Amino acid sequence: MTKPYRIDNLQYANWSEKIFRQMRMGGVDAVHVTIAYHENFRETVLNMEQWNRWFEQFPKLIFQGFTGDDVRLARKTGRTAIFFGYQNPSPIEDDIGLVEIHHRLGARFMQLSYNNQSLLATGCYEAEDPGITRMGREVIAEMNRVGLVVDMSHSADRSTIEAMELSSRPIAITHANPHNWHPALRNKSDDILKALAQSGGMMGFSVYPHHLQGKSDCTLESFCQMIADTADLMGIDHIGIGTDLCQDQPDSIVEWMRTGRWTKQIDYGEGSASDAGFPPMPSWFNDNRDFDNIEHGLRAVGLTDEDVGKVMGENWLRFYDENFGAAS
Amino acid sequence: MTKPYRIDNLQYANWSEKIFRQMRMGGVDAVHVTIAYHENFRETVLNMEQWNRWFEQFPKLIFQGFTGDDVRLARKTGRTAIFFGYQNPSPIEDDIGLVEIHHRLGARFMQLSYNNQSLLATGCYEAEDPGITRMGREVIAEMNRVGLVVDMSHSADRSTIEAMELSSRPIAITHANPHNWHPALRNKSDDILKALAQSGGMMGFSVYPHHLQGKSDCTLESFCQMIADTADLMGIDHIGIGTDLCQDQPDSIVEWMRTGRWTKQIDYGEGSASDAGFPPMPSWFNDNRDFDNIEHGLRAVGLTDEDVGKVMGENWLRFYDENFGAAS
């Protein structure tokens, strides 16, 4: 049997040659990388320019991915395909025409909101969630048309459900965990997870400690049992990995993620005054070389080889194949 | 014999469904369209957004071209492939990283200067031409790397010769005529034309009246004889069409082309106070339906069927095939 594809559908590391080499050591065929949190259009393009320099400097390690076939090309050529995504719709500013421009430039996932209210949808930290906005409806249709996947990882519940209903193509929650396992505000209810699966969507499991039962002390067994339980809830075909790995980032970055330019105050997000920075990672997942641990952990809780392959990347690959191109 | 491909390598019309239909009636397989004169990055992207709307509205008439194979696809599907280009490097502002971004978005030709001094090169209306600048050398190398063709149509002579020398790939003069036929400042000397051919470059013949012998009264025979003579000078493989068709544009546009935002004064460019607007087109070329006239005119001055095919599009197609992709 061919070794299944291995895809991490969310990372936001302080990228370096070291990390790109670790991707290769970890046998990671594709990574969806966040290239915008609060960046506007021009700032997002500057981040792409930085990636273009890395693609030019490290052509034997990484290249930009646009389609599912680029994951296969990555495997064939011993490299990692890098797919761009945004955690906020700030890169399209107030211009729906930028959706297609970003897709042409390689964006493949875009969150409709990040913690706060956006022009499109409500974030999970707002007190009220009025649902998808007028512009949000238009932008979802445009994202569906060109093949830019709606991501609701940081969105509030009503907005998330409405996004699934309004979207003519499956959506994703690229990085979160079930609320029933660890009741973080960012984690998702069973209702949302079931609706996501029913609409053909994908859930990526996060290793970010604030999303884990026991946080940094979460055991591999607990994490993998949670995945097995979610497979029972959602079906084995709708789940994958989205580690939210923020490797080598200084704490100033978690502050940028949380506050961008929308406040002059400190906002601790999922942290607290006494725990403001990036939390320590669980012992069994520190970087891209640790995916074998998850794979072994999934076998240990009873998943078959085929099911392990689906979770580790085959499901995301099918989702890429079906959702990154123009609507037919 | 298959009908040769028909390519117009420069138009800047006031685009409309009418004009797209005329492209089809004229059997034009591909058009290189100017989408920026003095626009900065964001403004150029707005122009792309407008084109994306046209591609969406008129999918049976036009689509965006990226490679030579898209010209073949256009022929096969009865449509016209639209290739983007800039008459000025203003879309990259002062950021070399934008070269690759623009190429990804579909830009395939960029002039290094438009009449005036730019950050990269000197324009044909400057009193002094100090040649390619420091940034110009870097940008030429980057354009060579990604496959964005250097266009020197509106550049001064020394800059043009240096661009050919510095560029590792052939360059183009997309729209101009020989100075020996009509001594307009914009038309090119025999020395430049010969150097262009020797370096593998392409010359596109313009029908813009200020570039024509006798201006609006230029005869088809004179135009076609000039092409035949230039074939003798440059070789039949280095020439094509670049009409500079500015169909349906109001005179405010020729003012924008000439003055952009670089002056508060009127600049008449190739016109004059008494002849400030767009000049009337010659009787034998008013729109995309008139390419048959040129084809017949070329036969009438003695070109073989094969040579006519080369001039009408086959040469540009070969040039597209060789120069629109990343350097190998």
Chai-1 contact restraints between the chains, C-beta under 6 A:
chainA,res_idxA,chainB,res_idxB,connection_type,confidence,min_distance_angstrom,max_distance_angstrom,comment,restraint_id
A,V45,B,I101,contact,1.0,0.0,6.0,A-B,restraint_1
A,E49,B,G97,contact,1.0,0.0,6.0,A-B,restraint_2
A,N52,B,E100,contact,1.0,0.0,6.0,A-B,restraint_3
A,G97,B,E49,contact,1.0,0.0,6.0,A-B,restraint_4
A,E100,B,N52,contact,1.0,0.0,6.0,A-B,restraint_5
A,I101,B,V45,contact,1.0,0.0,6.0,A-B,restraint_6
A,R104,B,L105,contact,1.0,0.0,6.0,A-B,restraint_7
A,L105,B,R104,contact,1.0,0.0,6.0,A-B,restraint_8
